[in-house]
Amino acid sequence: MHYPHRKSRIKRKRSIGFRARMRTKAGRKIISRKRRLGRLVNVADKPM
């Protein structure tokens, strides 16, 4: 039986939070793509 990966909230925010996304060119691209779709920017889901 596999258990869900438990990442601390801080580590999660640091790796896939809004500011982490804004740090890289690819991350900014993800956010702009989500904005283009017309959603309120929630960047919790992973790219690729």
Protein Blocks (a to p, Z undefined) as FASTA:
>chain_A
ZZdddddfklmmmmmmmklmmmpmklmmmmmmmmmnopacdfkbcgZZ
